[in-house]
Amino acid sequence: MSAIEIKQAQVEATLRLGPVVAVVVIDVLADAVPLARALVSGGIKAIEVTLRTPVALDAIRAMAAEVEGAVTGAGTLLTPSDIAAAAKAGALFGVSPGATPVLLDAADDSPLPWLPGAATATEAMSLFERGYRLQKFFPATQAGGPDYLRALASPLPGIRFCPTGGITAATAPEWLALSNVVCVGGSWMSAAKLLRAGDWAAVESLARAAAAR
């Protein structure tokens, strides 16, 4: 088995932990551990911390060190340095909204299991040529929705997707019913207003409902 096949198997194992990967934005570092604990308590173990805030890498370190059962990854990886920083912070997987030749080369050289993004058939095929049978479909709702992804299932039978972007608790079931969808990525369990209020009970409740889908 090649290095990329091994890393893709690791990505698949993470995506199959549950029907939803929690996509979170951490503005306040102190929120990281209680948020992760609430998600895990509700049954959502895969947590993608987006690298959109200054504390994101520290949040990954804290979750990885202090929250048993959390499989913490890094999202919004845009550059080779992002991939390197995510791996150094202890991320167990990485996610990108798209893919570039430079980013693909960096991912090949990194031990970090990586989920690259695609929004078109051509992008998905290009990634598949590089060994990526598991891909993020982004931005899922805006790029065509469930009907578009359903249309890719027959011509691209070897690819499975994690749609992310604009997916809600109400729309997730339609995505999860698709044969080429492994899971979905969603941020509704960690809405900013819940984090500001420190309402970890609500986060856990939403996570429990998501895990039961």
VENURZI-V225743 format. One record per residue. SS is DSSP state (h for helix, s for strand, l for the rest). NEAR is the number of other ideal C-beta (glycine too) atoms within 12 Angstrom. D_FIRST is the distance of its C-alpha to the first C-alpha in whole Angstrom. Layout:
SS,NEAR,D_FIRST
SS,NEAR,D_FIRST
This chain:
l,10,0
l,11,4
h,18,7
h,28,8
h,17,6
h,17,7
h,33,10
h,32,11
h,20,10
h,28,13
h,39,15
h,25,15
h,21,16
h,36,19
h,38,20
l,21,20
l,32,23
l,35,26
l,33,27
s,46,28
s,48,26
s,49,30
s,43,30
s,48,33
l,29,35
l,38,36
l,22,40
l,22,41
l,23,39
l,16,41
h,33,39
h,37,36
h,29,36
h,31,38
h,47,36
h,42,33
h,27,35
h,35,37
h,48,33
h,32,32
h,25,35
l,31,35
l,27,31
l,46,30
l,35,27
s,48,25
s,50,27
s,53,27
s,51,29
s,38,30
l,35,31
l,23,34
l,24,36
l,13,37
l,24,36
h,35,33
h,33,31
h,29,33
h,44,33
h,43,29
h,28,30
h,29,33
h,42,31
h,30,28
h,17,30
h,23,33
l,28,31
l,15,30
l,22,27
l,42,27
s,34,24
s,47,25
s,47,23
s,45,25
s,44,26
l,35,28
l,45,26
l,26,27
l,19,27
h,25,24
h,17,27
h,34,26
h,40,23
h,23,24
h,27,26
h,42,25
h,30,22
h,20,25
h,30,27
l,27,24
l,42,23
l,34,20
l,46,19
s,46,21
s,48,22
l,40,24
l,34,27
l,30,25
l,38,23
l,23,24
h,15,23
h,19,24
h,32,22
h,27,19
h,16,19
h,28,20
h,38,17
h,23,14
h,18,16
l,28,17
l,22,15
l,38,16
l,35,15
s,45,17
s,51,18
l,46,20
s,38,23
s,40,24
l,31,28
l,22,28
h,24,26
h,15,26
h,30,24
h,37,22
h,20,21
h,24,21
h,38,18
h,27,16
h,18,16
l,29,14
l,27,12
l,37,14
l,29,14
s,40,16
s,46,19
s,47,23
s,49,26
l,37,28
l,23,31
l,38,31
l,27,35
l,16,36
l,30,33
l,24,34
h,23,34
h,29,33
h,15,34
h,26,32
h,43,29
h,22,30
h,20,30
h,34,27
h,23,25
h,14,26
h,16,26
l,30,22
l,13,21
l,21,17
l,36,18
s,32,19
s,49,22
s,48,23
s,47,27
s,45,29
l,33,32
l,25,36
l,41,34
l,25,37
l,26,37
l,15,39
l,23,37
h,36,33
h,21,34
h,22,34
h,38,31
h,31,29
l,18,30
l,30,28
l,19,26
l,30,23
s,36,24
s,35,22
s,41,25
s,44,27
s,50,28
s,42,32
l,37,34
h,31,37
h,46,36
h,42,37
l,22,40
h,20,42
h,13,45
h,28,43
h,30,42
h,15,45
h,16,47
l,16,45
l,21,45
h,26,42
h,17,43
h,24,43
h,37,39
h,27,38
h,23,40
h,33,38
h,39,35
h,23,36
h,25,37
h,38,34
h,29,32
l,18,34
l,27,33
